[in-house]
């Protein structure tokens, strides 16, 4: 009997990982890929700049990671001139804290952060949990 329970646990855990890792697109058409259990990458045509990245991060965090509005998201790999931005649910060790004057500054530095709720505000009329 214990072998069956262990096999079922492994199967369910694998299934849950696949659900989180499945392709995800935000309402801003940004693509989200899982990197680790605490980190994911947002890429695509950011037609609204940093706001598109934060919106996608918030929607993914709500829909796939079941994070609450008060939970924080951190930039773990900043945006260069173009390309993806990696976000983490834990504060990076090399975070460069500080005060950010604009939303675009938050995606350009490791440790740039905001709550899921605030990031979701950049989705416009779409709530951060609007994607299934």
C-alpha positions as a LaTeX table, in Angstrom:
\begin{tabular}{lrrr}
\hline
Residue & $x$ (\AA) & $y$ (\AA) & $z$ (\AA) \\
\hline
Unk1 & 0.00 & 0.00 & 0.00 \\
Unk2 & 2.74 & 2.60 & 0.82 \\
Unk3 & 4.28 & 2.09 & $-2.65$ \\
Unk4 & 0.95 & 3.02 & $-4.25$ \\
Unk5 & 0.70 & 6.16 & $-2.11$ \\
Unk6 & 4.25 & 7.19 & $-3.04$ \\
Unk7 & 3.57 & 6.58 & $-6.74$ \\
Unk8 & 0.34 & 8.60 & $-6.55$ \\
Unk9 & 2.12 & 11.45 & $-4.74$ \\
Unk10 & 4.86 & 11.58 & $-7.39$ \\
Unk11 & 2.28 & 11.52 & $-10.18$ \\
Unk12 & 0.22 & 14.33 & $-8.63$ \\
Unk13 & 3.30 & 16.45 & $-7.96$ \\
Unk14 & 4.43 & 16.01 & $-11.58$ \\
Unk15 & 0.96 & 16.96 & $-12.82$ \\
Unk16 & 0.90 & 20.10 & $-10.63$ \\
Unk17 & 4.32 & 21.17 & $-11.96$ \\
Unk18 & 3.12 & 20.71 & $-15.53$ \\
Unk19 & 0.08 & 22.90 & $-14.88$ \\
Unk20 & 2.27 & 25.74 & $-13.58$ \\
Unk21 & 4.83 & 25.30 & $-16.37$ \\
Unk22 & 2.28 & 25.20 & $-19.19$ \\
Unk23 & 2.33 & 28.05 & $-21.69$ \\
Unk24 & 0.81 & 31.24 & $-20.36$ \\
Unk25 & $-0.08$ & 34.43 & $-22.19$ \\
Unk26 & $-1.25$ & 37.59 & $-20.51$ \\
Unk27 & $-3.96$ & 39.93 & $-21.75$ \\
Unk28 & $-1.09$ & 42.12 & $-23.02$ \\
Unk29 & $-0.02$ & 39.12 & $-25.14$ \\
Unk30 & 3.20 & 38.67 & $-23.23$ \\
Unk31 & 4.46 & 35.09 & $-22.87$ \\
Unk32 & 5.45 & 33.69 & $-19.47$ \\
Unk33 & 7.84 & 30.75 & $-19.00$ \\
Unk34 & 8.66 & 29.09 & $-15.70$ \\
Unk35 & 12.39 & 29.09 & $-14.86$ \\
Unk36 & 12.37 & 27.62 & $-11.32$ \\
Unk37 & 9.84 & 27.08 & $-8.56$ \\
Unk38 & 10.22 & 30.75 & $-7.55$ \\
Unk39 & 11.23 & 32.41 & $-10.82$ \\
Unk40 & 9.59 & 33.03 & $-14.19$ \\
Unk41 & 10.40 & 34.98 & $-17.34$ \\
Unk42 & 8.14 & 37.39 & $-19.23$ \\
Unk43 & 8.85 & 38.05 & $-22.90$ \\
Unk44 & 7.14 & 39.34 & $-25.99$ \\
Unk45 & 6.24 & 42.58 & $-27.67$ \\
Unk46 & 5.94 & 45.00 & $-24.78$ \\
Unk47 & 3.75 & 47.53 & $-26.50$ \\
Unk48 & 3.28 & 49.40 & $-23.23$ \\
Unk49 & 6.89 & 49.02 & $-22.07$ \\
Unk50 & 7.51 & 48.08 & $-18.46$ \\
Unk51 & 3.79 & 48.16 & $-17.72$ \\
Unk52 & 3.25 & 45.17 & $-20.05$ \\
Unk53 & 5.89 & 43.16 & $-18.18$ \\
Unk54 & 4.43 & 43.94 & $-14.76$ \\
Unk55 & 0.87 & 43.21 & $-15.93$ \\
Unk56 & 1.90 & 39.80 & $-17.30$ \\
Unk57 & 3.85 & 39.02 & $-14.12$ \\
Unk58 & 0.83 & 39.88 & $-11.96$ \\
Unk59 & $-1.59$ & 37.84 & $-14.07$ \\
Unk60 & 0.73 & 34.82 & $-14.00$ \\
Unk61 & 1.32 & 35.19 & $-10.26$ \\
Unk62 & $-2.42$ & 35.21 & $-9.58$ \\
Unk63 & $-3.50$ & 32.57 & $-12.08$ \\
Unk64 & $-0.69$ & 30.02 & $-11.82$ \\
Unk65 & 1.12 & 30.68 & $-8.55$ \\
Unk66 & $-1.98$ & 31.58 & $-6.53$ \\
Unk67 & $-0.25$ & 34.62 & $-5.02$ \\
Unk68 & $-2.27$ & 37.23 & $-3.18$ \\
Unk69 & $-2.47$ & 40.93 & $-4.11$ \\
Unk70 & $-0.20$ & 41.90 & $-1.20$ \\
Unk71 & 2.56 & 39.42 & $-2.17$ \\
Unk72 & 5.63 & 40.95 & $-3.81$ \\
Unk73 & 7.28 & 40.27 & $-7.13$ \\
Unk74 & 10.97 & 41.07 & $-7.68$ \\
Unk75 & 12.99 & 41.56 & $-10.86$ \\
Unk76 & 15.73 & 38.91 & $-10.84$ \\
Unk77 & 17.02 & 39.52 & $-14.38$ \\
Unk78 & 16.50 & 43.10 & $-15.54$ \\
Unk79 & 15.39 & 44.30 & $-18.93$ \\
Unk80 & 18.18 & 45.26 & $-21.27$ \\
Unk81 & 17.37 & 47.23 & $-24.42$ \\
Unk82 & 14.97 & 44.48 & $-25.39$ \\
Unk83 & 14.27 & 40.92 & $-24.39$ \\
Unk84 & 12.78 & 39.12 & $-21.44$ \\
Unk85 & 12.53 & 40.15 & $-17.80$ \\
Unk86 & 12.81 & 37.49 & $-15.11$ \\
Unk87 & 10.70 & 37.88 & $-11.99$ \\
Unk88 & 11.00 & 36.10 & $-8.67$ \\
Unk89 & 8.69 & 35.56 & $-5.74$ \\
Unk90 & 11.65 & 35.91 & $-3.37$ \\
Unk91 & 13.96 & 38.90 & $-3.02$ \\
Unk92 & 17.19 & 38.30 & $-4.98$ \\
Unk93 & 20.38 & 38.24 & $-2.90$ \\
Unk94 & 21.97 & 40.87 & $-5.15$ \\
Unk95 & 18.93 & 43.18 & $-5.05$ \\
Unk96 & 19.70 & 46.85 & $-5.54$ \\
Unk97 & 16.95 & 48.33 & $-3.39$ \\
Unk98 & 15.96 & 51.93 & $-3.62$ \\
Unk99 & 13.24 & 54.32 & $-4.60$ \\
Unk100 & 11.97 & 54.19 & $-8.15$ \\
Unk101 & 10.50 & 57.27 & $-9.76$ \\
Unk102 & 8.90 & 55.53 & $-12.75$ \\
Unk103 & 7.63 & 52.05 & $-13.50$ \\
Unk104 & 10.22 & 51.67 & $-16.28$ \\
Unk105 & 13.00 & 52.02 & $-13.71$ \\
Unk106 & 11.71 & 48.98 & $-11.79$ \\
Unk107 & 12.35 & 46.55 & $-14.65$ \\
Unk108 & 15.89 & 47.80 & $-15.24$ \\
Unk109 & 17.47 & 46.77 & $-11.95$ \\
Unk110 & 17.77 & 43.54 & $-9.98$ \\
Unk111 & 15.47 & 43.87 & $-7.01$ \\
Unk112 & 12.97 & 46.22 & $-8.64$ \\
Unk113 & 9.72 & 45.20 & $-7.02$ \\
Unk114 & 6.08 & 45.86 & $-6.35$ \\
Unk115 & 3.08 & 44.03 & $-5.00$ \\
Unk116 & 1.05 & 41.76 & $-7.23$ \\
Unk117 & $-1.88$ & 44.14 & $-6.78$ \\
Unk118 & 0.05 & 47.21 & $-7.89$ \\
Unk119 & 1.57 & 45.32 & $-10.83$ \\
Unk120 & $-1.94$ & 44.21 & $-11.79$ \\
Unk121 & $-3.02$ & 47.84 & $-11.99$ \\
Unk122 & $-0.94$ & 48.10 & $-15.18$ \\
Unk123 & $-3.33$ & 45.68 & $-16.88$ \\
Unk124 & $-5.84$ & 48.46 & $-17.48$ \\
Unk125 & $-9.40$ & 47.14 & $-17.42$ \\
Unk126 & $-8.22$ & 43.56 & $-16.99$ \\
Unk127 & $-7.83$ & 42.41 & $-13.40$ \\
Unk128 & $-4.57$ & 40.61 & $-12.51$ \\
Unk129 & $-6.48$ & 37.38 & $-12.09$ \\
Unk130 & $-8.44$ & 37.62 & $-15.35$ \\
Unk131 & $-6.53$ & 34.91 & $-17.20$ \\
Unk132 & $-7.36$ & 31.27 & $-16.62$ \\
\hline
\end{tabular}
